[in-house]
Amino acid sequence: MRNCNFKAILLIMVLMTVLISIPGLAQDKYGGTLVFGRGGDSVNLDPINATDGESFKVTLQVYDTLVQHKPGTTEVIPALARKWDVSDDGKTWTFYLREDAYFHDGNPVNAEAVKWNFDRWRLEDNPYHKGGSFAYYPYIFQGFPGVIKEVNVVDDYTVKFILNEPQAPFLRNLAIVAFGIASPEAVEKWGEDYFKHPVGSGPFKFVEWRKDDRIILEANEDYWNGRPYLDKVILRSIPDSSARYMELQAGAIDMMNQVNPENVKSIQDNEELKLLIRPSMNVAYLAMNFAFEPFDNVKIRRAFSHAINKQELIDAFYVDLAEPAKLPLPPSVWAYNDKIKDYEYNPEKAKELLAEAGYPDGFEFDLYYMPVPRPYMPKPKLIAQTLQYYLSQVGIKANLVTYDWSTYLDKLSNKEAETFIIGWIGDNGDPDNFLFPLLDKTNSENNYKSEELHKVLVAAQTELNTEKRKELYYKAQEIIHEDAPFVPLVHSTDPLALKNKVMNYIPNPTITETFHKVWLQNK
Amino acid sequence: MLNYTLKRIIALLPIIIGVTIAIFLLVHLVPGDPAKTMLGERATPESIKAVRESMGLNDPLYVQFSRYVNKLIHGDLGRSVISNEPVINEIKVRFPATFELALFGMLFAVIVGIPVGIIAATHHNSWFDNISMMGALFGVSMPIFWLGLMFIWIFAVILKILPPSSRLSVGIALHPITNIYLLDSIIQGSWAAFWDSLKHLILPATVMGTIPLAIIARMTRSSMLEVLKKDYIRTAYAKGLTERVVVYKHALRNALIPIITVVGLQFGLLLGGAVLTETIFSWPGLGKYLLTGIYARDFPVVQGVVLFFAIVFVIVNLIVDLSYSLIDPQINYN
């Protein structure tokens, strides 16, 4: 009986708690201004002419793409296109557009507008193919006009793409931020200056851009997917990461990205702040150039893999915000081959391999490292020095070399570097987006030219069956692991620091989250 | 004087031509490629080719140069190859920001530096002299980024009395007209904006002014010490003039020439953009823009901004030269 009473009291208490918290649950999520502190300003707000993350961070809010990534994943879900179908040969894609999407200038987003945008991007003689280099288009669709042969309007809200050849990641490619659909009227009106007067159909409208200072966006009241909770978003550029963190502590900004690894602990200890981790979509690696002896010898390359302690690098320089890489693909990519076992850290084995390769006393070589931090590597110089130490432990002498960033990239693409550290950030969550640009014989910066790999990668590019594609990529990763053309080092994550009041911010591996569903508690 | 000024302005021409040629060659001859920098790790041979084409970089150097000069003659500095923004627009927006900051940094340096230098000289070898000169030594050797971060930490994070960075709080409305925010807020009669932008100026201006302050204080001291040893100073004292009149009227005016020179040079340097201060305080100035341009190998930006800086530097020097004749009647440009 007493037990029963106790249960009843407990039940009442639980009910009361729920009742009290209902106003909290139902509290108005609408309103407020979010101030986001970031490392740099945007460069170009015409998404097709942007190439940098800071520009995309803004165009994402202003534009919609035909399809998009489901929050927090690389899964493709509808956006401007509510559904689509593809012909059996993979060459004809039909997209059925939603009929309630409007550009911020009031014009409807219809098949005509979609065709207008694609024609502007892909045809170099299009009168509006100006205002930049349209760099993403040839990069993704293999040149102008590339694989997209025709874009046809079927009816007001149906548009058909005809491809020269099937492109397996075609749908994923359309989710890339660079392919945001712009208002044709606005592009025609502003011409070369369109990049600073962006008009899309996204959740936020562009208001003002003060260069190197702030970009102001306001809620699109008529957004097809519902008005955003926030009234305004202000993206401030605060280049120094320590200063940015102090801004957060001082309360001048609500959230920030590119947190210094050394500040992570202090954020975790701060009761007013929280830390979010973006799933990794990148890889940092040490590449060995096959044109230089002895790196043409697979034993030497494997010896390198055994000589480096990846976990220690992470402990020292990434504060647990990274994981050791055994393959170029990060685990968040669907074709990641987890069956492959990494070359374990084993200096003795490295020495044996060196001896077998005819270098029992080691050798000397140049190791190029980046002069600037990159999202996948916050401290390239210290990491290079640590690699130098690991290699010295097995008798190899690395001379560290660096240049300024522009020269560095130049040297790498001219294949002048004997060995080098670099990385890659994925765009669309597709394995092709990592393996083809990094390792195919037509692209590799370290003279790795495997015919076998090339055949597999090309076959995978046109294979439309996902399971069969997966098999091909599994095979590709096995080849890469065997050949060891580079030592994958880490997959890093980008930590974000937020005030507790910022709710529902879901970092996406492809950095494509919008502020649409973000809201502020206790505005 | 008018004649002299005109001559100096005409003499600007060869300087501009020299700078134009030198900077064009420099930016094109150093290794690095804007197309590759723009594409970063993503660069593939085809995309590099396409981007270079659209940037007009596949033409021979002399074609690019003549195209550049032709535009320049028509007052067009070109568009950034990375952002497509006309360089002249960026200068119009960013130079006022740099100017406002440099002016306040310099005001701080002069208002504090000159009196400190004078007192240190008149109280030669006193405790004040020793301490202030030691302070000046600290000032010139202080790493600016460290000082900036410390100031932000103390005044914005701990004491919360000054804003950490940027030019204006997010809640304050101000429509940029001249882009000198203090002036804009006066024009628009917004005291809230005036007060807010003034508060935003204090930390970066103090940090920016630290090195010039130290240099000016040391220069004032040594220049004053030299003058105070002169015979006419002894005569002035002998006439029965008070120390105040001797120091400020007789000595200072004669000691001013080297001080003005240093002030002018320092101001010219600050106008060239103090990249570190601008970076730490997120100040959208011209120096940071130039640096970004250099890193990205954004040729039109580097060429345009360096040319602009050269002109500003020459003008500041001209003003300094002209001011000599106002201070010292013996200097006459007629």
Interface residues (C-beta under 8 A of the other chain):
Chain A: T33 V35 D41 V43 N44 N49 T51 G131 G132 S133 F134 A135 P138 Y139 Q142 G143 F144 E192 F195 K196 R210 K211 D212 D213 R214 I234 R236 S237 I238 P239 D240 S242 A243 M246 E247 Q249 A250 A252 R374 Y403 D404 W405 S406 T407 L409 D410 K411 S413 I422 G423 W424 I425 P437 T442 N443
Chain B: V30 P31 G32 D33 P34 A35 K36 T37 M38 L39 G40 E41 R42 A43 T44 P45 E46 S47 I48 A50 V51 S54 M55 R79 I82 S83 N84 E85 E90 V93 R94 F145 G148 L149 I152 W153 A156 V157 K160 P163 P164 S165 S166 R167 S169 V170 P176 T279 I280 F281 S282 P284 G285 K288 Y289 Y295 A296 R297
